[in-house]
């Protein structure tokens, strides 16, 4: 099979498409023929070996062999299943999250049948399904499960035009919140079309100057900080960062306080993927795809994501050739 591999940390051109053996599957595994995957900002950071403290996991000098084929989001068709698998059958259309195992940037990927895997929504393409895996479930995890957003809450989404932010705007509205989206001027119309009640152009206005304005500040791009955002939170307000080691310390420090930092990791998506699937099938959630590249041009996809201007998701289509 073909797979995108990087054997050194570095710029996009370190990613090469090469031939690799098919993954071996165990009794509880599913082998998926990948039709679509994505390139995310997180994967680009992994390719660069960033942050430096993350090299403990990624590999100190070179990527660990198990992490050389990236790819967190996949959509495809079940090719075969292990003898103990009852949830899925060959021919099932599925979408899922590879998590710490990565490996989605390939023609085939192995996932545990009891992991972050679900039937693909019937009303969307494989490309849209792949782009709805991580961003949508992460937004749901932080807004519904961590912040427990309720009708009437005022929610600000920083980075509202990104892969998490586009879903966060829609899901916050679905939960009954009044939503303010923060983005660049070229993306204001997009964010408004997703349901934002107000859009702030971050080049002209700093949302942190809005005193006591929001019940939740969801920083999907970690471009702000709790220290900067604290003034804009109401009493009982929650600041939600998706990344950042320092934020874990802030979460402990603010635990007994009225304004809190709430952190977490959306890794196990088995429970949230069916929710996202239902919303997609009902037409209540829109997938924003910025650009699509074939697997052969995946280095160009990395280069585009590195530039920092993507809207929503960057999708990789994977060739549907036989084994």
PyMOL commands that set and color helices and strands:
alter all, ss='L'
color gray80, all
select helices_A, chain A and resi 12-14+41-48+52-58+65-67+99-101+126-131+134-146+165-174+185-193+207-209+226-232+245-253+270-281+295-306
alter helices_A, ss='H'
color red, helices_A
select strands_A, chain A and resi 2-5+16-19+29-39+73-81+93-97+108-112+117-119+154-158+178-183+198-201+214-219+233-241+260-261+289-294+313-317
alter strands_A, ss='S'
color yellow, strands_A
deselect
rebuild
show_as cartoon
